[in-house]
Amino acid sequence: MIICGDFNARCGRLDVECEGMLNRKVIDGVKNSQGEVFVDFLRSVNMGVVNGRKGKDAFTCVSNRGCSVVDYCVVGAENFSLINNFRVITMTECMDEMQCREKSPEFQTILWSSGRYQVVGR
């Protein structure tokens, strides 16, 4: 199972250590209570965060109040190897890659691929 989304959780340096997963590089050192609950949940179901472990990580929320990571891609430890690539990109970059000419609001997007499939999440 692979889940991507906005969890409003800031995990800081909290982490789930799963066998077969690389160490996570943390770019947002702040944690909140939602982050603690989120990490406890991940531990209970043997899932880990992909952000900071594969590909190109970046802040998922950028505003005039600052930058944070609150959007995550999480995967069961047994499926971690299925994630070939991971990136956090702007919606403009995403639409450019899909050759879409429409204007869009600017926000960060999670992009991951597994085998033949590429998935975009927000």
N, C-alpha and C positions, 0 to 999 in steps of 0.2 A: 504494500500500500504506500502511496506517495500522496502527501497532503501539502498544498501550497495555499498561503493566504495571509491576511492581516490579522494577527493575533493580539495586537495592542500590548504585546509583552516585550519588555526590555530585559533580556537575560543577563546582560553584562558578561562576567566571566563564568557564570554558572554553566555547567555543561553535563551532558550525558555521555559517559564513556561506554561505547558499544564495541564489542569485538569486531575487528575488520574495518573500523572507521578511522580515518586520519584524525590527528589533533586539530582542533578548530582554532583558527586565527580570529581573534576578537577585534572588531574595529569600534564597537560601541561598548564601553566599559560600564555603563550605567545599568542598574537593575531596578525593577519595580516589583510590586507584589504580584502582578499578573505574570511577570517573568518567572517568579518562584513557583507559582502554581503550574505554569506551562511546563517547566523543566520537571517538576514532580510527576506530571501526567506522562511526559515522554519516557521517563524512567520506568513508570508502571507498565507501559506497553512496549518497552524495548525498541523505542524509536529515537533517532537522533536528527539534529539540525544539519542540513547540507551547507547552508550559508557559512562561508569561512573555511570549508573543508575541500571544496573542489571549485575549479574555475575562478571567475572574477567576482569577488564580493564588493559591495558598496553599501552606503546608507540607503535604506528603503524609504525613509521619510526625510525630505529636505524642505524646510520652511523658514520663514523669517524668525521663528523661535529656536531654530537649531537643526541639528541632524541626529537621526536615530535609526536603529534597526528594529522594526516591529513586524515586518513581513518575513515569513520564513517558508522554506521548503523543508519538510521533514519526511523521513523515510525509515522504514523498518531496517534494523541492522542487516538482516539477511538480504535486503534489496539494494544496499548502498552501492554495490558494484554496478548496478544497472544505470546509475546516473553517469553519463559520459561527460557532460559539461554543465556548468551552472554560471549564470551571469545575472547581475542586477543592472538594468539599462533604463533609460528614460523612455517614455511613451513615444517621443519623436523618433528615437533610434529604432524602436520596435516597428513603427509604421514605415520607416524608411526601408528596413529589411524586408517587410512584406510588400513593398512598393505600393503603399496606399497613399493617395494624394490628398485625402481629407485632412482638415485641421483637427487636432485633438487637444484636450487639456494636458498640461505637463505634469506628470507624476512618474514615480519610479515603478518599474515592472520587473517581476521575476521571470527569468527565462531558463528552462532546463531542457536537456535532451536525453533520450534514452534509445539507443539503437536507431531505428528509422524515424522516430517521433520527436518532435520539438513542441514543447508546451509553453504557453505564455500564461502567467497568472497575475492577478492583482489583488 
